[in-house]
Amino acid sequence: MGERAEAAPAAIGSVAFEPTVLNRRSAGVRFPLKVAALNLRGSGQVEAIAACLKRPPLDGAGVLLLSEVAWRTRWSGRREVAAELASILGMSFVFAPSWGYRSSHDGSMASLKGCAILSAQPLIDVATPPIPALPHRHNPHRRIDRHAGIVASIVIGGREIKVGVVHLSRGGSPQFRARQMDEYLAGFPSGDPAVVGGDFNTTTIAWNSFALAEVAALMMLRPRRFRDPARYEPLLGRLGDAGFAIDGANVALKPTFTFTRIVPPVMRPKLDWIAIRGLRAVAGSAAVVAPRASVLSRRISDHDLVVCEVTA
């Protein structure tokens, strides 16, 4: 069997922001299932990203949960990153836009950015639950926001598993991110075994250009809060209320964001997460991995990958 498209790619001019889904033959994945999450920061370095994902401990990942995935943006070299990366890795994929950018020439939608799931198993029952979006003040005539997460199903050993990715707001308050998580989880069937991940932006504050002085002060006086944000980020409690666990699936107190090497690791924030329900994290499998194609390569993103193995 060859490739089969379940849904035709969304028209780039469409304001409906329909997801793009393409399924390939099952790779025969079995438990334990390796899951990794990464914010790509709009990168178009498809080959470097693929090389990074082929290195231990990321090699053999059956599910990739990606944020800030570019689709024909100028920054990415007009590449369709989710589709090209899935082709290289031989995986099925779904891409769901959250931002669209109008052409300055005719006002049509020229490029998109959003979330994606890549899977070694075909993706079924794909849904894109909307989440609240903050008003975007920079160039609002050209940028259109339709924020959404992704929920889909895969089948492993005859068992259906829900997989999902969501990218929450950095500029919003912790309470706003909790509201976003509430609305995302409302689109998630209750009780089903599931894995959810992504950039939850658990900064513990509303992180924007006006908060830099506050951030600097907190980094000096209370740096642990950025690596251990549960007390300050109610969204993590919302996950717990929905039956999801983060313990064991994440490396405790390990930051995942490096905006500059000047800031020591002890002061960096933990923004990226994997949460599981009805599954168990394999002991010792959780890791935080720098996004590099090789030891000597430059970083692909300012976020690190988070990875763990889960089993039934």
N, C-alpha and C positions, 0 to 999 in steps of 0.2 A: 504493500500500500504506500502511496505517496502522501503528500501534504493535502489537507482538506481545510478550507476556510469555512468556518461556521457563520461568519458574518463578513460582508465586504468591508474593507477599510473605510472609515468615515470620511466623507468629503471634506477636504481641507477648508472649504468655504462655509461649512455648516456651522450654525450657532447652536445646534442641538447637542454638540459635544458627545456624539455617540461613541461607545467603545469600539475598538478594533480587536477582533478575536481570530486567531489562526491556530488550529490544532494539527499536531503531527502524531505519528504513530507512537503508542505507548512504549516507554523504555523498559517496562517490566520492573518498576521500582518496588522494593520491599522495605519493610521496617528493619532497622531504624532509618527514618527519613531525615536527611540533612537539609536544614533551612537556613538561608542567609538573607539579611536585609541590608540595604545600602541606599543612601541619598546620593545620587549621581551628580548633583549640582549642575545639571544641564550639559554635562560633558558629551562630546561627540567622539571620544577616543574609543570607539567600539572594539578595535582589535586589542588595545591595552586592557580594557575592561574584561574581555574574554580571557586574555592571558592571566590576569589576576585571579579569575574564577577557576582556572584550571590548576592553580597551585594549592598544595596543602596549607591549611586544613579546609579549604573551600572546594577542592576538587570533589566531584561526585554529588554536588548539591542537587537535590531533587526539586526544590522550590526556591525561587529568588523573588524577594519582595522589594521592589525598587521605587524610590521617590525621585521627584524632579527629573523625570525622563523626558528628553527633548524629542520633538517630532518636527523636523524641517525648520528648526530655528537657525538664525544666522550664527549664533554662538557655537552651535554643534556642527557647523559646516553643512547645514540643510540635510542632515542625515536622519533617517527614521530609526532611532537608536534601538527601541524595543524589538522591532522587526528584524533588524540586522543582527543584533546580539543573539536573538533566539535562533536565527538561521545558522550562525556559526556554532552554537552550542547544541543544535539539533533538538530544541525544546519548543513546546507550545507556548503561546503568549496571549495576554490580553493587555491592551493599553487603553487607559481612560484619561482623557484630558481634564485638567482643572483650570488651566489658563489658556487663553487664546490671544494672539497678537494680530491686529489688523494691518494690512498693507498700507503704507503711506501713499500709495499711488491710486488705488481704487476702493480702499476700505474693505476689501475681502479678507477673510481669515487666512493669513499667510503662514502662521506657524502655531504650534501647540506645545504645551508642557504639562505633565501630569504623572500619574502612577502607573506601574506595570507589575504584572505577575508573570514570571517565566516558570514553566513546569515541565518536568520529564514525563508527566502523565497528562493526557488530554484534560482540558478545563471545561467543565459543564456548569449549567445553571449560573452563568455569569450575571452579576448585578452590580450596579454602581450607585450605592446609596449616597444622596447628597449630604453635605455637611455645611454649616454656616460659614460664610466668608466675611472677612473684614473688608471695608471699602479700600480700594487700592488708589492711593493718591498720586502715584507717579504715572504720568501719561495715561490718564483714565480713558481718553478718547481712542486709544489704540489697544489697550488691554481689556479683555473681558474675562471675568472670573465665573466659573461654574464648578466650585469645589466639590469633589466626590471621592469616596474611597472605592475599593473594589472588594467584592466577595465572590468566590467561586468554589466549586467542588472538584476534588480529584478522588479517584478510587485506587486504594492500595490494598492488595490481597483481599479483594472483595469488600473492603470497608470504605465507606464514603467519609472523606475528611473535608471540612470547610477550610479554605485558606483565604486570607485577606490582608490587604495593605491599606494604610491610611497615612496621610501627611497632615499633621495639625499645625496650627498657626503659631509662628514665633512671636508676632507682634501682639497677639491677644494676651489677655491675662490668664492665669491658671484656671480661673472659673470659666472663661470662654473656651479654653481647650477641653475642660470637662464637659461642657455643653456639646462641643463638636464630637467628642467620644460618645456621649449619650446618643446622639442622633445617628452616628455611624453604627453603633451596636444595635440600634433599633431595627436596622436592616439585616441583622445577623440572626439566623434561626437559633432559638434557645436550645441548649442541651446537646447539640451536635458536637462531636469531637472536632476541634478547630485549632488552627494556628493563625495568629494575627501578628503583624509586625509593621515596622516603618519608623519614620522620623516623627516622634511624638512631641518634639521640641519642649521637653521638660526642663525649661530654663529656670523655673521657680518664680519668674517675674514676667512682665510684659516687655520683651526685649526689643528695643528700637533705638534709633539714634539719640533719643532724648534720655535714654536710661544708661548711657555709657558710664557716667560718673557713679551711678548706683551699682552697676555691675562691678566696676573696679573696686569700690569699697567692700562689697560683699566677698569678692575674691580674696581680698586681703584679710578680712575679719572672720568670715565664715565660709571658707572654701568648700568644706565637706557638703554643704547643701546642694552644690551643683552636681556632685557625684552620687548623692543619696537624696533624691528629690521627693520621695514619697510623701513626706510631711507637708510639702508645699504644693504638690500637684494632685488635686483630687481626681484627675482622670485615671490615675493608677488604681485608686479605690473603686472607680466605676468598673474597671476591668475585673477586679476582684468580685464585685457584686454580680457580674455576669458569668462568674465561674471560671475566669481566666487566672492563671498563675504566672508570675514572672520569676519567682525564685527557681534556681536551677537552670532556667533557660537563658539567663544573662549572667555576666561576670559582675559580682557585687563590687560597687565602688570604682569600677573601671570606666573612665570617661570615653566618649565616642566622637568628640568633636575637637578639631585642631584648627582654630582660625588663624593662629600664628604660633610659631615655635617659641616666641618670646615668653608666652604664658606656660609655666611648668605644668606637667600633667596633673598634679594634685589640685590645681585650680580650674581645670577644664570641666565642661559639663557633660553629663550623660544624657544624650538626646534620643538615641536609637534603641529600640527594644524589640524583643520577641515575647509574645504571651501565648500560653497554651491552655487548652481545656479538653478534658477527657483523654489526655495523652500524658506521657511521662518524659521528662528530659533525661537523656542518657547522662549519667554522672560523669563530670569532667569534660563533657563535650562542648560546653559553652565557651566562646572565645570572642575577643575583639581583635580584628585584623586590619592592619594598615592597607589601604587600597592602592597597591603597587603591582605592576606587571612583573617586576623583579626587585631584588633587594636594592639595586642601584637606581631604579627608576624613580621618577617624580610621582607624587601622589596624584591619583585621578580625581579625588574629591577632598574637601575639607572634613568630611565625615569618615569615620571608620566603618568597616563592615562588622555586624554582629552575626554570629553563627552558632547554631547548636543542633544536636541530633535529638529527634523525638521518636518514641516508640509507643505502641498500643499497650 
